Amino acid sequence: MIRADLAREIVAHARRDHPDEACGVIAGPDGSDRAERLVPMLNAARSPTFYEFDSGDLLALYRDMDSRDEVPVVIYHSHTATEAYPSRTDISFASEPEAHYVLVSTREAGSHEFRSFRIVDGVVTEEQVEVVETYMFAHTGADAVPDGDIPDQS
Amino acid sequence: MAVTVSIPTILRTHTGGEKSVEAKGGTVADVIEDLESRHSGLSARLITNGSLHRFVNIYVDDEDVRFAGGLQAPVGENSSVTILPAVAGGMR
């Protein structure tokens, strides 16, 4: 489950950095599984085929999250020429078993794929993405908007 | 003199769930060896063939040890050591 404004920001970030891969996290309160605070990260690799958080930025990010009692609920990145599915490299690096790994593909100019996965011990499990306007009424589904309805910002 | 070592979620299975543990040693390699003596299996998650695993970052205070002597990076008496998994990937 992800708030529509955060999903839009992820897509906008991916578009902005295209053709390089974009990456970042959405932090949320420890134990809540609720993605709340989006932190776009620089892709230190500045590459169309690889991304990596700068090691200094990574340390600052984790210290900041620790001080707020947050964890990375979502870890996102874009694929700019292939589908939004974890690559072998993604799987080998994935080391937050509690996180939702969100992938956005920007290979098509006018549309995008937005998918989410768990990656635990090298095993990839896709999960349904539910886009909601607010988490407040999320359990009733009252505020839900249709799946995958994330307009491109251009 | 003990230093505090911060353990990432994925390695807490080796520390009984503890977020940070104490260790002794004058270099990163010594600290890892000391950790291994009480938290079996940790070393193999950090070191491959005598060098730091590509998927892991280790910091002494604010310094990534890759830029400070690698496993031989000195650890001062009042240093803190932070272990974090690299966040990386790519299309291939």
gemmi code that builds the backbone of each chain (N, CA, C; Angstrom):
import gemmi

chains = {
    "A": [
        ("MET", (0.841, -1.190, 0.000), (0.000, 0.000, 0.000), (0.882, 1.247, 0.000)),
        ("ILE", (0.582, 2.144, -0.908), (1.409, 3.346, -1.000), (0.527, 4.549, -1.301)),
        ("ARG", (0.850, 5.674, -0.663), (0.102, 6.893, -0.908), (0.360, 7.387, -2.322)),
        ("ALA", (-0.697, 7.887, -2.978), (-0.598, 8.282, -4.384), (0.448, 9.364, -4.602)),
        ("ASP", (0.531, 10.321, -3.670), (1.508, 11.406, -3.866), (2.937, 10.871, -3.839)),
        ("LEU", (3.197, 9.851, -2.987), (4.544, 9.277, -2.916), (4.849, 8.487, -4.184)),
        ("ALA", (3.854, 7.737, -4.662), (4.041, 6.980, -5.903), (4.332, 7.935, -7.064)),
        ("ARG", (3.600, 9.049, -7.098), (3.832, 10.046, -8.164), (5.239, 10.620, -8.069)),
        ("GLU", (5.699, 10.862, -6.828), (7.052, 11.418, -6.658), (8.117, 10.439, -7.138)),
        ("ILE", (7.897, 9.151, -6.882), (8.858, 8.149, -7.338), (8.932, 8.158, -8.869)),
        ("VAL", (7.761, 8.178, -9.503), (7.723, 8.174, -10.967), (8.377, 9.446, -11.513)),
        ("ALA", (8.074, 10.591, -10.875), (8.657, 11.855, -11.330), (10.174, 11.832, -11.189)),
        ("HIS", (10.673, 11.256, -10.084), (12.119, 11.157, -9.884), (12.744, 10.271, -10.970)),
        ("ALA", (12.081, 9.155, -11.251), (12.593, 8.227, -12.276), (12.637, 8.910, -13.646)),
        ("ARG", (11.590, 9.693, -13.955), (11.550, 10.415, -15.236), (12.663, 11.467, -15.311)),
        ("ARG", (12.840, 12.155, -14.195), (13.820, 13.252, -14.144), (15.230, 12.732, -14.400)),
        ("ASP", (15.547, 11.568, -13.840), (16.917, 11.053, -13.950), (17.125, 10.195, -15.191)),
        ("HIS", (16.051, 9.836, -15.875), (16.163, 9.048, -17.087), (17.119, 9.747, -18.054)),
        ("PRO", (18.067, 9.097, -18.747), (18.222, 7.650, -18.869), (19.035, 6.984, -17.764)),
        ("ASP", (19.515, 7.765, -16.773), (20.188, 7.094, -15.661), (19.151, 6.497, -14.720)),
        ("GLU", (19.563, 5.495, -13.954), (18.659, 4.906, -12.971), (18.515, 5.865, -11.783)),
        ("ALA", (17.291, 5.983, -11.301), (17.012, 6.803, -10.119), (16.799, 5.861, -8.933)),
        ("CYS", (17.059, 6.358, -7.711), (16.903, 5.488, -6.543), (16.587, 6.310, -5.304)),
        ("GLY", (16.010, 5.661, -4.331), (15.706, 6.337, -3.080), (14.974, 5.409, -2.134)),
        ("VAL", (14.526, 5.969, -1.020), (13.770, 5.173, -0.056), (12.534, 5.960, 0.379)),
        ("ILE", (11.563, 5.243, 0.924), (10.519, 5.893, 1.708), (10.623, 5.308, 3.103)),
        ("ALA", (10.938, 6.184, 4.041), (11.081, 5.750, 5.426), (9.713, 5.756, 6.093)),
        ("GLY", (9.586, 4.962, 7.137), (8.361, 4.943, 7.911), (8.656, 4.462, 9.316)),
        ("PRO", (7.731, 4.689, 10.242), (7.960, 4.282, 11.634), (8.282, 2.792, 11.744)),
        ("ASP", (9.267, 2.464, 12.576), (9.684, 1.078, 12.787), (8.480, 0.234, 13.192)),
        ("GLY", (8.267, -0.849, 12.503), (7.196, -1.770, 12.852), (5.842, -1.428, 12.260)),
        ("SER", (5.742, -0.276, 11.547), (4.432, 0.162, 11.042), (4.140, -0.372, 9.646)),
        ("ASP", (5.198, -0.655, 8.860), (5.066, -1.019, 7.448), (4.309, 0.075, 6.683)),
        ("ARG", (4.457, 1.317, 7.120), (3.754, 2.432, 6.492), (4.775, 3.405, 5.903)),
        ("ALA", (4.797, 3.487, 4.575), (5.758, 4.343, 3.875), (5.315, 5.793, 3.981)),
        ("GLU", (6.145, 6.645, 4.588), (5.700, 8.014, 4.857), (6.618, 9.115, 4.350)),
        ("ARG", (7.917, 8.940, 4.508), (8.828, 10.059, 4.233), (9.755, 9.697, 3.083)),
        ("LEU", (9.512, 10.310, 1.925), (10.300, 9.971, 0.751), (11.650, 10.683, 0.770)),
        ("VAL", (12.700, 9.922, 0.565), (14.045, 10.485, 0.508), (14.684, 10.075, -0.817)),
        ("PRO", (14.663, 10.979, -1.813), (15.338, 10.657, -3.075), (16.843, 10.616, -2.827)),
        ("MET", (17.529, 9.625, -3.381), (18.974, 9.520, -3.186), (19.664, 9.775, -4.521)),
        ("LEU", (20.917, 10.242, -4.431), (21.710, 10.361, -5.650), (22.180, 8.977, -6.057)),
        ("ASN", (22.125, 8.701, -7.341), (22.739, 7.475, -7.833), (24.223, 7.757, -8.022)),
        ("ALA", (25.041, 7.256, -7.072), (26.475, 7.548, -7.111), (27.119, 6.966, -8.362)),
        ("ALA", (26.484, 5.935, -8.940), (27.031, 5.319, -10.153), (26.693, 6.148, -11.397)),
        ("ARG", (25.681, 7.019, -11.303), (25.244, 7.826, -12.446), (25.260, 7.027, -13.733)),
        ("SER", (24.508, 5.941, -13.700), (24.589, 4.992, -14.815), (23.195, 4.607, -15.277)),
        ("PRO", (23.055, 4.307, -16.581), (21.765, 3.806, -17.057), (21.532, 2.334, -16.721)),
        ("THR", (22.571, 1.648, -16.224), (22.425, 0.209, -15.979), (22.713, -0.187, -14.533)),
        ("PHE", (23.063, 0.768, -13.683), (23.434, 0.423, -12.313), (23.101, 1.597, -11.405)),
        ("TYR", (22.721, 1.265, -10.158), (22.555, 2.337, -9.181), (23.220, 1.928, -7.893)),
        ("GLU", (23.672, 2.912, -7.157), (24.213, 2.645, -5.834), (24.116, 3.918, -5.017)),
        ("PHE", (23.601, 3.783, -3.789), (23.597, 4.932, -2.885), (25.058, 5.250, -2.561)),
        ("ASP", (25.412, 6.515, -2.587), (26.734, 6.937, -2.143), (26.938, 6.474, -0.699)),
        ("SER", (28.133, 5.967, -0.379), (28.301, 5.343, 0.944), (28.162, 6.352, 2.076)),
        ("GLY", (28.606, 7.583, 1.842), (28.444, 8.615, 2.871), (26.976, 9.000, 3.055)),
        ("ASP", (26.261, 9.124, 1.933), (24.827, 9.429, 1.992), (24.071, 8.308, 2.703)),
        ("LEU", (24.500, 7.073, 2.441), (23.846, 5.908, 3.047), (23.967, 5.955, 4.576)),
        ("LEU", (25.184, 6.273, 5.050), (25.395, 6.362, 6.497), (24.530, 7.483, 7.088)),
        ("ALA", (24.512, 8.632, 6.413), (23.707, 9.762, 6.908), (22.229, 9.389, 6.930)),
        ("LEU", (21.774, 8.699, 5.888), (20.368, 8.287, 5.819), (20.003, 7.372, 6.984)),
        ("TYR", (20.827, 6.348, 7.238), (20.506, 5.400, 8.312), (20.583, 6.050, 9.690)),
        ("ARG", (21.541, 6.966, 9.863), (21.618, 7.674, 11.157), (20.370, 8.516, 11.365)),
        ("ASP", (19.939, 9.177, 10.279), (18.749, 10.024, 10.363), (17.522, 9.158, 10.673)),
        ("MET", (17.398, 8.028, 9.974), (16.250, 7.150, 10.227), (16.293, 6.620, 11.661)),
        ("ASP", (17.487, 6.233, 12.127), (17.619, 5.726, 13.499), (17.145, 6.755, 14.507)),
        ("SER", (17.539, 8.016, 14.281), (17.197, 9.056, 15.250), (15.694, 9.318, 15.258)),
        ("ARG", (15.009, 8.998, 14.156), (13.554, 9.179, 14.083), (12.806, 7.883, 14.374)),
        ("ASP", (13.546, 6.822, 14.695), (12.953, 5.507, 14.924), (12.209, 5.015, 13.661)),
        ("GLU", (12.868, 5.220, 12.525), (12.300, 4.804, 11.244), (13.116, 3.668, 10.629)),
        ("VAL", (12.493, 3.001, 9.698), (13.181, 1.987, 8.886), (12.854, 2.277, 7.412)),
        ("PRO", (13.660, 1.706, 6.495), (13.315, 1.876, 5.078), (12.153, 0.951, 4.719)),
        ("VAL", (10.957, 1.509, 4.599), (9.780, 0.691, 4.288), (9.770, 0.352, 2.794)),
        ("VAL", (10.157, 1.348, 1.983), (10.255, 1.135, 0.531), (11.673, 1.488, 0.091)),
        ("ILE", (12.249, 0.639, -0.746), (13.513, 0.973, -1.418), (13.201, 0.932, -2.909)),
        ("TYR", (13.328, 2.085, -3.573), (12.917, 2.110, -4.980), (14.077, 2.412, -5.908)),
        ("HIS", (13.963, 1.908, -7.124), (14.867, 2.355, -8.187), (14.197, 2.134, -9.524)),
        ("SER", (14.788, 2.737, -10.540), (14.199, 2.612, -11.869), (15.064, 1.740, -12.762)),
        ("HIS", (14.405, 1.095, -13.693), (15.094, 0.463, -14.815), (14.724, 1.297, -16.029)),
        ("THR", (15.715, 1.681, -16.807), (15.431, 2.658, -17.864), (15.327, 2.022, -19.252)),
        ("ALA", (15.667, 0.738, -19.356), (15.572, 0.089, -20.667), (14.977, -1.309, -20.576)),
        ("THR", (14.645, -1.735, -19.368), (14.117, -3.087, -19.190), (12.881, -3.040, -18.294)),
        ("GLU", (12.262, -4.185, -18.111), (11.026, -4.224, -17.330), (11.283, -3.960, -15.844)),
        ("ALA", (10.209, -3.632, -15.147), (10.287, -3.336, -13.714), (10.252, -4.639, -12.930)),
        ("TYR", (11.334, -5.403, -13.057), (11.438, -6.675, -12.348), (12.874, -6.783, -11.829)),
        ("PRO", (13.075, -7.297, -10.610), (14.425, -7.329, -10.042), (15.395, -8.155, -10.894)),
        ("SER", (16.537, -7.554, -11.185), (17.582, -8.246, -11.943), (18.398, -9.129, -10.999)),
        ("ARG", (19.274, -9.917, -11.572), (20.163, -10.728, -10.726), (20.968, -9.849, -9.776)),
        ("THR", (21.413, -8.694, -10.308), (22.193, -7.777, -9.461), (21.331, -7.241, -8.326)),
        ("ASP", (20.102, -6.855, -8.655), (19.189, -6.360, -7.611), (19.029, -7.395, -6.501)),
        ("ILE", (18.868, -8.651, -6.920), (18.610, -9.720, -5.953), (19.845, -9.961, -5.091)),
        ("SER", (21.020, -9.924, -5.725), (22.227, -10.230, -4.947), (22.520, -9.126, -3.933)),
        ("PHE", (22.127, -7.894, -4.232), (22.375, -6.801, -3.283), (21.275, -6.664, -2.241)),
        ("ALA", (20.084, -7.184, -2.534), (18.942, -6.904, -1.661), (19.186, -7.423, -0.250)),
        ("SER", (19.153, -6.533, 0.739), (19.480, -6.969, 2.093), (18.592, -6.334, 3.149)),
        ("GLU", (17.402, -5.938, 2.751), (16.415, -5.487, 3.739), (15.177, -6.370, 3.576)),
        ("PRO", (15.153, -7.504, 4.287), (14.046, -8.455, 4.094), (12.680, -7.893, 4.447)),
        ("GLU", (12.653, -6.803, 5.232), (11.362, -6.221, 5.629), (10.882, -5.171, 4.626)),
        ("ALA", (11.752, -4.785, 3.682), (11.411, -3.670, 2.792), (10.613, -4.131, 1.580)),
        ("HIS", (9.847, -3.187, 1.041), (9.197, -3.390, -0.255), (10.136, -2.808, -1.300)),
        ("TYR", (10.570, -3.648, -2.217), (11.437, -3.163, -3.293), (10.562, -2.735, -4.462)),
        ("VAL", (10.485, -1.419, -4.665), (9.652, -0.887, -5.748), (10.527, -0.640, -6.971)),
        ("LEU", (10.071, -1.142, -8.111), (10.773, -0.885, -9.370), (9.854, -0.157, -10.333)),
        ("VAL", (10.432, 0.855, -10.963), (9.711, 1.616, -11.979), (10.479, 1.462, -13.275)),
        ("SER", (9.779, 1.148, -14.343), (10.450, 1.133, -15.643), (10.049, 2.362, -16.427)),
        ("THR", (11.075, 3.053, -16.940), (10.820, 4.263, -17.743), (11.212, 4.020, -19.202)),
        ("ARG", (11.214, 2.741, -19.605), (11.670, 2.480, -20.978), (10.694, 3.029, -22.020)),
        ("GLU", (9.397, 3.092, -21.667), (8.411, 3.695, -22.572), (8.243, 5.159, -22.169)),
        ("ALA", (8.273, 6.055, -23.165), (8.223, 7.483, -22.850), (6.888, 7.893, -22.223)),
        ("GLY", (5.793, 7.336, -22.703), (4.490, 7.832, -22.278), (3.855, 7.054, -21.136)),
        ("SER", (4.414, 5.898, -20.802), (3.807, 5.109, -19.740), (4.923, 4.488, -18.901)),
        ("HIS", (4.548, 3.952, -17.759), (5.567, 3.343, -16.918), (4.978, 2.116, -16.239)),
        ("GLU", (5.881, 1.244, -15.835), (5.470, 0.134, -14.968), (5.852, 0.510, -13.552)),
        ("PHE", (5.015, 0.146, -12.593), (5.279, 0.438, -11.181), (4.947, -0.838, -10.421)),
        ("ARG", (5.973, -1.556, -9.970), (5.731, -2.858, -9.346), (6.508, -2.964, -8.034)),
        ("SER", (6.059, -3.864, -7.187), (6.675, -3.990, -5.867), (6.962, -5.452, -5.550)),
        ("PHE", (8.082, -5.675, -4.862), (8.540, -7.034, -4.590), (9.102, -7.128, -3.181)),
        ("ARG", (9.015, -8.314, -2.633), (9.824, -8.669, -1.472), (10.996, -9.469, -2.012)),
        ("ILE", (12.171, -9.228, -1.459), (13.339, -10.025, -1.850), (13.980, -10.538, -0.565)),
        ("VAL", (13.799, -11.836, -0.303), (14.278, -12.431, 0.946), (15.125, -13.656, 0.615)),
        ("ASP", (16.381, -13.625, 1.044), (17.293, -14.749, 0.794), (17.316, -15.134, -0.688)),
        ("GLY", (17.325, -14.133, -1.538), (17.437, -14.389, -2.969), (16.143, -14.809, -3.643)),
        ("VAL", (15.055, -14.860, -2.879), (13.769, -15.257, -3.454), (12.901, -14.017, -3.662)),
        ("VAL", (12.429, -13.847, -4.906), (11.627, -12.673, -5.264), (10.153, -13.031, -5.237)),
        ("THR", (9.362, -12.238, -4.524), (7.915, -12.432, -4.502), (7.253, -11.110, -4.860)),
        ("GLU", (6.510, -11.105, -5.963), (5.818, -9.866, -6.325), (4.620, -9.671, -5.412)),
        ("GLU", (4.317, -8.427, -5.101), (3.150, -8.119, -4.274), (2.305, -7.088, -5.003)),
        ("GLN", (1.028, -7.125, -4.737), (0.117, -6.194, -5.387), (0.332, -4.786, -4.844)),
        ("VAL", (0.337, -3.812, -5.719), (0.486, -2.422, -5.288), (-0.897, -1.805, -5.157)),
        ("GLU", (-1.183, -1.330, -3.968), (-2.457, -0.644, -3.761), (-2.152, 0.831, -3.541)),
        ("VAL", (-2.663, 1.676, -4.430), (-2.407, 3.114, -4.328), (-3.592, 3.773, -3.648)),
        ("VAL", (-3.314, 4.485, -2.547), (-4.400, 5.110, -1.785), (-4.125, 6.603, -1.613)),
        ("GLU", (-5.172, 7.387, -1.456), (-4.994, 8.827, -1.251), (-4.461, 9.112, 0.145)),
        ("THR", (-4.903, 8.323, 1.119), (-4.431, 8.499, 2.490), (-4.433, 7.137, 3.170)),
        ("TYR", (-3.531, 6.981, 4.164), (-3.507, 5.704, 4.890), (-4.622, 5.635, 5.935)),
        ("MET", (-5.246, 6.804, 6.212), (-6.159, 6.885, 7.343), (-7.340, 5.920, 7.227)),
        ("PHE", (-7.905, 5.860, 6.019), (-9.087, 5.019, 5.835), (-8.757, 3.752, 5.055)),
        ("ALA", (-7.450, 3.451, 5.001), (-6.994, 2.413, 4.076), (-7.635, 1.063, 4.360)),
        ("HIS", (-7.912, 0.772, 5.639), (-8.434, -0.559, 5.959), (-9.844, -0.783, 5.417)),
        ("THR", (-10.594, 0.314, 5.257), (-11.947, 0.177, 4.720), (-11.938, 0.174, 3.197)),
        ("GLY", (-10.813, 0.629, 2.619), (-10.753, 0.723, 1.170), (-11.522, 1.920, 0.643)),
        ("ALA", (-12.083, 2.745, 1.552), (-12.953, 3.834, 1.131), (-12.247, 4.854, 0.245)),
        ("ASP", (-10.967, 5.068, 0.538), (-10.273, 6.116, -0.209), (-9.386, 5.566, -1.323)),
        ("ALA", (-9.518, 4.297, -1.575), (-8.630, 3.694, -2.560), (-8.943, 4.202, -3.968)),
        ("VAL", (-7.899, 4.384, -4.742), (-8.078, 4.669, -6.158), (-7.638, 3.417, -6.910)),
        ("PRO", (-8.073, 3.257, -8.153), (-7.783, 1.995, -8.841), (-6.279, 1.693, -8.922)),
        ("ASP", (-5.957, 0.414, -8.859), (-4.562, -0.026, -8.940), (-3.873, 0.511, -10.190)),
        ("GLY", (-2.631, 0.886, -10.007), (-1.820, 1.262, -11.149), (-2.191, 2.617, -11.740)),
        ("ASP", (-3.107, 3.316, -11.102), (-3.533, 4.596, -11.645), (-2.629, 5.710, -11.138)),
        ("ILE", (-1.424, 5.741, -11.649), (-0.478, 6.760, -11.221), (-0.149, 7.601, -12.447)),
        ("PRO", (-0.769, 8.768, -12.564), (-0.549, 9.562, -13.775), (0.904, 10.010, -13.895)),
        ("ASP", (1.412, 10.032, -15.091), (2.754, 10.547, -15.345), (2.745, 12.041, -15.132)),
        ("GLN", (3.783, 12.538, -14.484), (3.917, 13.984, -14.379), (4.865, 14.429, -15.471)),
        ("SER", (4.385, 15.234, -16.389), (5.295, 15.696, -17.430), (4.958, 17.122, -17.830)),
    ],
    "B": [
        ("MET", (39.644, -2.038, 25.895), (38.726, -0.938, 25.558), (37.761, -1.404, 24.477)),
        ("ALA", (36.489, -1.289, 24.754), (35.503, -1.816, 23.806), (34.976, -0.701, 22.903)),
        ("VAL", (34.713, -1.055, 21.667), (34.030, -0.126, 20.771), (32.620, -0.663, 20.531)),
        ("THR", (31.720, 0.247, 20.161), (30.351, -0.144, 19.875), (30.218, -0.403, 18.375)),
        ("VAL", (29.647, -1.544, 18.051), (29.461, -1.891, 16.649), (27.962, -1.946, 16.358)),
        ("SER", (27.531, -1.146, 15.394), (26.124, -1.110, 15.009), (25.868, -2.178, 13.936)),
        ("ILE", (24.860, -3.013, 14.197), (24.598, -4.196, 13.350), (23.330, -3.958, 12.524)),
        ("PRO", (23.389, -4.155, 11.203), (22.178, -3.955, 10.392), (21.175, -5.095, 10.580)),
        ("THR", (19.922, -4.811, 10.277), (18.833, -5.785, 10.461), (19.193, -7.175, 9.962)),
        ("ILE", (19.745, -7.226, 8.759), (19.951, -8.528, 8.116), (20.998, -9.386, 8.833)),
        ("LEU", (21.848, -8.771, 9.649), (22.879, -9.543, 10.355), (22.528, -9.779, 11.827)),
        ("ARG", (21.354, -9.312, 12.249), (21.008, -9.433, 13.672), (20.672, -10.858, 14.077)),
        ("THR", (20.484, -11.722, 13.086), (20.315, -13.149, 13.416), (21.560, -13.680, 14.118)),
        ("HIS", (22.706, -13.037, 13.833), (23.959, -13.492, 14.446), (24.178, -12.883, 15.824)),
        ("THR", (23.410, -11.860, 16.175), (23.647, -11.177, 17.458), (22.436, -11.304, 18.378)),
        ("GLY", (21.613, -12.316, 18.135), (20.438, -12.511, 18.966), (19.479, -11.342, 18.901)),
        ("GLY", (19.456, -10.640, 17.747), (18.534, -9.528, 17.568), (19.062, -8.189, 18.031)),
        ("GLU", (20.275, -8.179, 18.601), (20.821, -6.914, 19.115), (21.185, -5.956, 17.997)),
        ("LYS", (20.833, -4.666, 18.165), (21.161, -3.642, 17.174), (22.602, -3.176, 17.279)),
        ("SER", (23.142, -3.262, 18.479), (24.550, -2.913, 18.608), (25.196, -3.795, 19.655)),
        ("VAL", (26.469, -4.102, 19.413), (27.212, -4.994, 20.304), (28.585, -4.373, 20.561)),
        ("GLU", (29.233, -4.846, 21.585), (30.562, -4.359, 21.920), (31.602, -5.288, 21.334)),
        ("ALA", (32.741, -4.714, 20.971), (33.839, -5.540, 20.481), (35.155, -4.855, 20.809)),
        ("LYS", (36.220, -5.636, 20.691), (37.554, -5.086, 20.954), (38.411, -5.254, 19.715)),
        ("GLY", (39.367, -4.342, 19.548), (40.304, -4.489, 18.443), (40.831, -3.150, 17.986)),
        ("GLY", (42.060, -3.174, 17.492), (42.702, -1.940, 17.046), (42.503, -1.670, 15.569)),
        ("THR", (42.026, -2.683, 14.830), (41.727, -2.489, 13.412), (40.359, -3.101, 13.134)),
        ("VAL", (39.820, -2.803, 11.947), (38.530, -3.373, 11.570), (38.615, -4.902, 11.556)),
        ("ALA", (39.723, -5.438, 11.037), (39.893, -6.895, 10.997), (39.864, -7.494, 12.404)),
        ("ASP", (40.543, -6.838, 13.351), (40.556, -7.317, 14.746), (39.155, -7.287, 15.345)),
        ("VAL", (38.433, -6.220, 15.057), (37.076, -6.078, 15.594), (36.191, -7.211, 15.063)),
        ("ILE", (36.312, -7.503, 13.763), (35.494, -8.568, 13.174), (35.870, -9.927, 13.778)),
        ("GLU", (37.167, -10.146, 13.982), (37.608, -11.407, 14.575), (37.050, -11.568, 15.986)),
        ("ASP", (37.077, -10.469, 16.730), (36.536, -10.489, 18.083), (35.015, -10.735, 18.065)),
        ("LEU", (34.325, -10.089, 17.137), (32.876, -10.311, 17.010), (32.578, -11.776, 16.707)),
        ("GLU", (33.368, -12.330, 15.785), (33.149, -13.713, 15.355), (33.265, -14.689, 16.534)),
        ("SER", (34.124, -14.364, 17.508), (34.327, -15.273, 18.639), (33.057, -15.395, 19.486)),
        ("ARG", (32.191, -14.382, 19.428), (30.946, -14.435, 20.206), (29.696, -14.520, 19.334)),
        ("HIS", (29.835, -14.110, 18.079), (28.678, -14.094, 17.174), (29.049, -14.874, 15.919)),
        ("SER", (29.003, -16.166, 16.055), (29.499, -17.055, 15.008), (28.771, -16.844, 13.680)),
        ("GLY", (29.546, -16.786, 12.608), (28.975, -16.658, 11.273), (29.005, -15.235, 10.741)),
        ("LEU", (29.250, -14.284, 11.637), (29.238, -12.879, 11.223), (30.369, -12.579, 10.230)),
        ("SER", (31.542, -13.114, 10.535), (32.712, -12.813, 9.706), (32.490, -13.179, 8.240)),
        ("ALA", (31.890, -14.352, 8.019), (31.672, -14.811, 6.642), (30.697, -13.913, 5.884)),
        ("ARG", (29.862, -13.175, 6.621), (28.915, -12.270, 5.968), (29.583, -10.952, 5.590)),
        ("LEU", (30.789, -10.723, 6.104), (31.462, -9.440, 5.888), (32.701, -9.548, 5.012)),
        ("ILE", (33.359, -10.710, 5.100), (34.656, -10.865, 4.431), (34.606, -12.058, 3.477)),
        ("THR", (35.085, -11.837, 2.256), (35.246, -12.938, 1.300), (36.690, -12.938, 0.830)),
        ("ASN", (37.336, -14.085, 0.921), (38.737, -14.217, 0.492), (39.637, -13.109, 1.042)),
        ("GLY", (39.452, -12.820, 2.291), (40.339, -11.861, 2.945), (40.063, -10.409, 2.666)),
        ("SER", (39.016, -10.117, 1.892), (38.707, -8.697, 1.723), (37.224, -8.442, 1.973)),
        ("LEU", (36.936, -7.174, 2.176), (35.581, -6.778, 2.540), (34.613, -7.099, 1.409)),
        ("HIS", (33.501, -7.687, 1.779), (32.469, -8.075, 0.822), (31.954, -6.848, 0.061)),
        ("ARG", (31.756, -7.018, -1.230), (31.262, -5.919, -2.078), (29.912, -5.378, -1.595)),
        ("PHE", (29.095, -6.224, -0.987), (27.726, -5.836, -0.645), (27.618, -5.142, 0.709)),
        ("VAL", (28.755, -4.968, 1.374), (28.723, -4.432, 2.734), (29.596, -3.190, 2.844)),
        ("ASN", (29.102, -2.202, 3.568), (29.922, -1.037, 3.909), (30.207, -1.084, 5.411)),
        ("ILE", (31.463, -0.812, 5.765), (31.810, -0.670, 7.180), (32.401, 0.726, 7.379)),
        ("TYR", (31.909, 1.382, 8.414), (32.381, 2.733, 8.712), (33.029, 2.744, 10.096)),
        ("VAL", (34.155, 3.448, 10.202), (34.695, 3.778, 11.522), (34.372, 5.248, 11.729)),
        ("ASP", (33.569, 5.518, 12.731), (32.982, 6.847, 12.896), (32.271, 7.211, 11.581)),
        ("ASP", (32.715, 8.269, 10.890), (31.995, 8.666, 9.672), (32.694, 8.204, 8.402)),
        ("GLU", (33.761, 7.457, 8.558), (34.608, 7.142, 7.409), (34.342, 5.729, 6.892)),
        ("ASP", (34.007, 5.631, 5.604), (33.893, 4.328, 4.944), (35.301, 3.727, 4.890)),
        ("VAL", (35.478, 2.531, 5.456), (36.842, 1.993, 5.569), (37.465, 1.675, 4.212)),
        ("ARG", (36.627, 1.593, 3.167), (37.214, 1.379, 1.830), (38.185, 2.489, 1.466)),
        ("PHE", (37.942, 3.677, 2.031), (38.794, 4.822, 1.726), (39.752, 5.106, 2.876)),
        ("ALA", (39.901, 4.155, 3.789), (40.717, 4.421, 4.981), (41.551, 3.199, 5.382)),
        ("GLY", (41.926, 2.383, 4.382), (42.795, 1.248, 4.696), (42.092, -0.090, 4.733)),
        ("GLY", (40.835, -0.113, 4.382), (40.089, -1.378, 4.310), (40.052, -2.071, 5.664)),
        ("LEU", (40.279, -3.380, 5.657), (40.194, -4.145, 6.902), (41.285, -3.747, 7.891)),
        ("GLN", (42.340, -3.104, 7.378), (43.422, -2.664, 8.274), (43.166, -1.259, 8.823)),
        ("ALA", (42.032, -0.675, 8.487), (41.717, 0.670, 8.991), (41.765, 0.666, 10.519)),
        ("PRO", (42.427, 1.659, 11.104), (42.529, 1.702, 12.562), (41.191, 2.022, 13.231)),
        ("VAL", (40.991, 1.410, 14.383), (39.793, 1.686, 15.182), (40.268, 2.275, 16.509)),
        ("GLY", (39.934, 3.521, 16.750), (40.375, 4.192, 17.977), (39.565, 3.746, 19.183)),
        ("GLU", (40.048, 4.118, 20.363), (39.407, 3.661, 21.599), (37.973, 4.162, 21.744)),
        ("ASN", (37.727, 5.346, 21.233), (36.378, 5.900, 21.379), (35.591, 5.877, 20.069)),
        ("SER", (36.067, 5.055, 19.128), (35.389, 4.999, 17.829), (34.092, 4.227, 17.938)),
        ("SER", (33.205, 4.485, 16.978), (32.074, 3.592, 16.806), (32.193, 2.997, 15.410)),
        ("VAL", (31.788, 1.751, 15.297), (31.854, 1.046, 14.016), (30.422, 0.782, 13.566)),
        ("THR", (30.133, 1.109, 12.318), (28.789, 0.896, 11.767), (28.889, -0.020, 10.553)),
        ("ILE", (28.068, -1.056, 10.563), (28.001, -1.962, 9.412), (26.665, -1.712, 8.714)),
        ("LEU", (26.704, -1.460, 7.415), (25.475, -1.266, 6.644), (25.567, -2.036, 5.337)),
        ("PRO", (24.484, -2.673, 4.923), (24.500, -3.268, 3.591), (24.468, -2.169, 2.541)),
        ("ALA", (25.244, -2.331, 1.478), (25.184, -1.389, 0.363), (23.782, -1.449, -0.238)),
        ("VAL", (23.278, -0.313, -0.681), (21.998, -0.312, -1.393), (22.326, -0.045, -2.855)),
        ("ALA", (22.191, -1.084, -3.655), (22.641, -1.005, -5.044), (21.920, -2.046, -5.873)),
        ("GLY", (22.050, -1.914, -7.174), (21.454, -2.882, -8.092), (21.615, -2.372, -9.504)),
        ("GLY", (20.862, -2.977, -10.388), (20.967, -2.536, -11.769), (20.145, -3.415, -12.669)),
        ("MET", (20.152, -3.100, -13.938), (19.230, -3.793, -14.832), (19.712, -5.185, -15.218)),
        ("ARG", (21.003, -5.482, -15.008), (21.500, -6.778, -15.480), (21.492, -7.825, -14.379)),
    ],
}
model = gemmi.Model(1)
for chain_id, residues in chains.items():
    chain = gemmi.Chain(chain_id)
    for i, (resn, *xyz) in enumerate(residues, 1):
        res = gemmi.Residue()
        res.name, res.seqid = resn, gemmi.SeqId(i, " ")
        for name, pos in zip(("N", "CA", "C"), xyz):
            atom = gemmi.Atom()
            atom.name, atom.element = name, gemmi.Element(name[0])
            atom.pos, atom.b_iso = gemmi.Position(*pos), 0.0
            res.add_atom(atom)
        chain.add_residue(res)
    model.add_chain(chain)
structure = gemmi.Structure()
structure.add_model(model)
structure.setup_entities()
